[in-house]
Structures are given as C-alpha cells and as structure tokens.
C-alpha cells in the first residue's frame, strides 16, 4: 500500500504529519524534543539493525518509510504509516530501518506515555458510557504489539505535535491532546493490551498477577472472590485496588478480556459460535451472544462474516496493485 491509495482527507492528514515530523527532525538520526519522552527520528537510507531502548509504555509511529523492531524472544514487528507499534513496558529492542531515501526519508517518533494517563482516560470512558468504546482483540501478554492506524488517531497526533512548538500551547493544549491520543488508542482493536500494560506498570502489582491468572483460566468460570483469593486479599479491598489501577471493576475487565478473546477466535481460528463461547468460559450460548452484541453491536456470527469479507477485500486489493505494478 502507498499514500496514493488513500482517500483525499487521509492524504491531507498524513501529508501534514510528514511535514510536522520533518520540521522537528533537524538532523539524521534521533532528535530530542522539547516534550519530555518524545524523540523524533529521520533517516535518509536503510539502516542495519541497531539496539535501542524505551523506559516505559511507548507509542511508536511512522509517518514515512518502514521499520522492523525485534523484541525479547526474537519476535519481529513491522510497522509503517498504516500500522503503529506500542511497547507495553520499558525494554531494550533491536530496530532496523527498511525503507528510506534522500527523496523520501524515514520519519517517525517514539512517544513514551505515563501509564497513569491511560488508566485515567480508561476510567473516564467507562463513566461516560454513552461513548462508543470499540473493544480490543486479545489480552496483553507480549512486550509489544502492532495495530492499524486510523484518521482520528492521526489527527490527535498531529494536534499534539503542533501544540508542543509553542510554550503556551505546550503547557495548556499538549496535555489534552496527549489524553486524546490515549483515548484513540483505547478505541482501537488492541485496547485490552494497552490497558493491561498500563496496569502492570503500576506499583501495585497484584493486579498484574490477576490479569495473568485470568488469561491462563480464560475457559473457566472465574468470580471476583476467586481473583481476590489468588492474591490473598479480601474481595472488597481487591475490587477497590483493581478499579484504582485499571479504571474499571474486576467483573468489567474479565468480561472484556473474554469478549476480546472471542473476537480473535471467531476471525483468526474460524471456530463456530458455540465453540468460541465455551473457549472463553461462557456456559450459556445465549448469554454469550447477548453480551457480544451488547459490546460490539452485532452478533458473533455477523461480526465474523464481516471481518472475513473485509480481509478478503484487502487481499484482493493488494493482489490487484501487485498485478498493475510495472
């Protein structure tokens, strides 16, 4: 895919973003920003793998070019203007610039984000239940993940980058736009990975133990009392702590993780609706269908059919572009 495949409004936003990052990258290589935790990168040719690191949860965004990142376990992640990468915690990683030239330099940034902002935005989203909250794909077990860029996220990033160039805007507007970036990330398909990443960086780690426990017992009925017992806390104290760390109740979080996992199984594993319901711990098929529709707006079967059709169209579109290449 190239920028010529974008709709006009998408090209405008991406073009503005390229211009903004290019202006902030005065030299080849990493460029420090006036905003603490933000580093802008520019490369005019492909680069061999090099070691780098982030110190916390971080958003990595490419405006132009393509990059490979290898994290612990030798897992490769590729991202470009159509996919962003999130590091779920501080870590060392290996980075390789795959596409860059003097005419079209590689342009990107890494923005380290306070996990507390993610938790606060998540809490506000749940309190304002009239807001549509798009649910994610799978629970966060990996050190990094890649997700699809959309126009609202790109717009929020552009506003943030523009705001930090002025002292007054940087103090007043930039924090709000950073919250908007977190809000857009929490509306993406990988939302639960981001939420759990924010929780595990919190100093009160019993919550991260519970998240791992739920992931390992996804197909079993789990109560709040079970979770509290797992970390040797009373149910009331545990529920209070969990809400403080994640911005939601244990019941809400577990239900979200189950439904996120269900969505993945429906699309990627091709399981039937009844098989998926059992895999994510629902003993009642009708209850599962009701909960799924309440969160995603469609039944499990309709969701699976829509997603498979979308994937088929993307593949067909990509194949058509390859055929027309000189």
Secondary structure as GFF3:
##gff-version 3
##sequence-region A 1 326
A	DSSP	three_ten_helix	3	5	.	.	.	ID=ss1
A	DSSP	alpha_helix	8	24	.	.	.	ID=ss2
A	DSSP	beta_strand	29	32	.	.	.	ID=ss3
A	DSSP	beta_strand	38	43	.	.	.	ID=ss4
A	DSSP	beta_strand	47	54	.	.	.	ID=ss5
A	DSSP	beta_strand	58	64	.	.	.	ID=ss6
A	DSSP	beta_strand	66	71	.	.	.	ID=ss7
A	DSSP	beta_strand	75	80	.	.	.	ID=ss8
A	DSSP	beta_strand	83	87	.	.	.	ID=ss9
A	DSSP	beta_strand	91	99	.	.	.	ID=ss10
A	DSSP	beta_strand	106	112	.	.	.	ID=ss11
A	DSSP	alpha_helix	115	127	.	.	.	ID=ss12
A	DSSP	beta_strand	144	148	.	.	.	ID=ss13
A	DSSP	alpha_helix	151	163	.	.	.	ID=ss14
A	DSSP	alpha_helix	167	172	.	.	.	ID=ss15
A	DSSP	alpha_helix	174	185	.	.	.	ID=ss16
A	DSSP	alpha_helix	191	200	.	.	.	ID=ss17
A	DSSP	alpha_helix	206	216	.	.	.	ID=ss18
A	DSSP	alpha_helix	224	230	.	.	.	ID=ss19
A	DSSP	alpha_helix	235	246	.	.	.	ID=ss20
A	DSSP	alpha_helix	250	264	.	.	.	ID=ss21
A	DSSP	pi_helix	265	269	.	.	.	ID=ss22
A	DSSP	alpha_helix	273	279	.	.	.	ID=ss23
A	DSSP	alpha_helix	285	296	.	.	.	ID=ss24
A	DSSP	alpha_helix	300	324	.	.	.	ID=ss25
###
